[in-house]
């Protein structure tokens, strides 16, 4: 290893410290490693590149940008940090038996990863952040949910759940004339919720920046703690999306959305129960 001056830092801390100086492709690698340290510790550079949606050569160059000779040296640092982190919490957690046999099928592997993602999401969520997000949604006069492509479905689903509680919500899913008009109506009484998977869509970043400029409240729902959307938000709700399949896992995201909506409902259950009855009678 050729690193100097940073040996006191863990790999994750080093990446966070240098993150803004990386190129866009290296940001993708660094962002993924910080949130999936176990994969950096035990997967090959090729597998890590596939999961971070980049090339193995970018992963190697990223390692060298941190001062390592190559990926094996970065992986050694990742393993050291991972083992130390597990050692600190050994007395607090119990090992759970695997869901499937060692020779699990691809189908079983996908289900098992969803199970892990929900557990990982629960571990990483901050209770104060969740409470603040739930309260912000419950008090919002106007909530704008911004998510594009696959995230548009989840923005629409959260809108459906909140509309059942008679809360005013709109969705921006594309840079259409109607969508841009909705962004144009953002003011200090608006709550903007940005959805992000991997590298955020420019429209979502634009919505969050506009919200900050107009002093609107913001919540980020993202699968990367170093996401640009998360950095622009007042509250950040992280979900894990790791998957062995060719697409990201959204099981934890769906659970997160339903839990947030239930949290809002629980703040005034009798009143919201009456609203749901009235909504279904319309």
N, C-alpha and C positions, 0 to 999 in steps of 0.2 A: 504494500500500500504506500502511496506517495503523498498522502494527505499530510498537511502540516498546519498547525494553529487551530485545528478543529477537532482534535482527538478527544477533547472533553465533552463534545456534543454527541448525542445519540444520532443515528442516521436520520430519524424523523425530524429532530430539532434542526439538524443541518439543512435538510431540504426546505423546511419552513423558513429558515433564515435567509436562504438564497433564492427562494421561489420566484420573486418578482424579476430576477435577473435572467431567468431561463427563457429560451425561445418557446413559442407556443407548443411545439411538439414535445419538448422536454418538460414543460409544465404538465402535460398530460401524463407522462411517466411518473414524475414526482408526486402529483396528486394521487395517482393510483397506489403508489408504494406506501404513502402515509396512511391511507385508509385500509390497505390490505397488506400489512407488514408480513403476515404469515406466508403469503404467496411469494413475496420477494425473497423470503428466507428459504423456501423449499422448491420453488418452481424453476424451470430453465428460463434463460433469457427469451427464448422463442415463445414459450407459453405466457410469460409475463407480458411480452409485446402484444400477443393476440388479445389478451384480456384488457390491455390498456389502449387497444385500437391503434397501434403504431407498429413500427418495424423493430426487429431485433437489433439492427445496427443503431437505431436511435437509443435503445436501452443501453447499449454498450457505450455510446458517446455520452449519455447522461451520467453513467458511472464515472467516466473519465473527467467530466466537467466538475464532479464532486471531489476529484483528486485521487480516485482509485485507478489502479492500473487497468482494470477491466471489471466485467460483471462478477466474476467469482469473489473478488475482494469486497465489492458492495454487498453481495449475498452473505458473506461472512459477518459483516457489520449488522445486517438485518437479522441474522440468526442470533447474534449476541444480544441485540436489543429485545428480540422476541422472547428469548429464554429468560432474560432478566425480568421482563414484564410478567411472565407467567410465574416466576419464582416469587415475586412480591405478593401475588394473590393466591398462592397455593392453599393457604389456610382458610380462605374465604369461599372456595368453590369446590364442588364435587364433580368428578368426571361422570358424564352421562353415557350410558351404553349407546352404541351406534344404532341407527334406525334399520340398517340393512346389512347383510353379510359383506365381507371384504370384497367378494367377487360380484359387487352390485352391477346391475345393468345401467345403461345410459339413462333410462327412465327413472330408475331409483336414485341415481346420482343427482339428477335435476331436482327431484323432490327433497332429497337430503340437503341440497344447497339452499333451498327455500327455507327449510327448518332452521338452518344455521343463520341465514340472513335475518330472520325475525328475532332470534335470540341476540344476535350482534347489534341489531338496531335498538333493542330494549336496553342493552348494556351501555350503549353510547349516548342515549338521549339524556339531556339535562332536565331534571324535574322543574327547575325554575324557568327554563326556556319554554317548556311545554305549557306551564301554567300561564305564563305571560302571553303566549300565542293563543291559547284557548280564550283568555279574557279579552284579548284584542278582537278576536272574531265575534265574540258574543256582544261586544259593545259597538261594533262597527256599523255606521249608518249605510255604508256602501262598500262591498268587498269586490275587488277585481282579481280574478284568478287567471294567471297568465302561464300557459304551457303550450308548446308546439309539438307537432308530430305525435309520437307515442304519448308524450306528457299531456296532450290535449284531452285524451280520454280521462285521465285522472283528475285534471282540472274540472272537467264536466261532471265527473262523479262526485267530487266534493261539493260542487254547486248543487247537485241534486240533493245531497244530504242536508245541506244548509237551507235550501229552499223548503224542505219538509219542516224546518223549524221556523219558517216564515222570515228568514233573513235575506235581505236584498243582495243578490250576487250576479255578476256578469263574468263571462269568459272571453279572453282574447287568445285565439288559437292560431292566428295568421296575420300577416301585415296587410290585410284587406282594408278597404276604405272604412268599413264598419269597425274593424278592430282598432285601427288608428284613431278613429273618432272616439272610441271608448277610452283609449289612452289619453286623448286630449282633454277628457273630463276629469282626470285625476286631480284632486285637491287635498287639502289638509284633513278632510273628513273621510277620505278614502283609505281603505286597507288593501294593499297590493300583496298578493301571494304569488311568488315566482316558483315554478316547478323546473327542476333541472336534472338531467341524467347525463353524466359525463361532461363534455364540453358544452356549456350553456348556449342556447340559440341566441343570436344577436337581438332578437325581438324581446326576449325575456330580460336580457341585460339592459336594454333600452328602457323597458318599463320600470325596472328597479331604480335606474339612475334618475328617471323623470320623477318617480315617487319621492326620492330623496330630495331632489331640487325643490319640489313643491311641498315638502314637509309632511308627506303622507306616511302612515305607518307601513311597515313592510315585514313580511315573513318569507323565509326561503325554505323550501322543501327540496333537499338535494342529496345526492349519493356521494358527494365529495366535500370534505370539510374545508378544502382549499378552493372551492368553487367561487368564481367571480360573483355569482348571484348571492352566495352566502355572505361574502364580504360586504355587500351592499345592504344587508338586511338587519333589522332590529332584533328579530328572533330567528334562530336557525334550527331546523328540525332535520337531522341526518337519518338516512336509511341506507342499509347495506343492500347492494344489488349484484353481488358476485354470483356467477353461474358458469357451469361447465358447457352450457349450450351456446348457440350462435347469437343469442340475444341476451340482454341483461335480465335479471330476475326482478319482478315487480311485486312479489308476494309481500315483502316487508313494507313497500310503499302503500299497498292497498290496506294493510293492517294499520299503518300509521294514520292514513286518512280517516278510516272508520273510528279509530281511537280518539282522534282530535274532535270529530263530530260528536261522539258520545260524551267527551269532556264538556263540550258546549251545552249539550242537552242536560247533563247532570248539574249544571250550575243553577238551573231553575226547572227541575223536572216537571212539577205540576203544570206550570205555564206552557212549557214546550209540548207536553203531552196533549194539552187542549189544542194547541196550534196544529199539531199533526193530524188530529181528528178533523179539524176544520178544513185542512188542506185536502184531505182524502175525500171529503164530502163535496168539494168543488166540482 
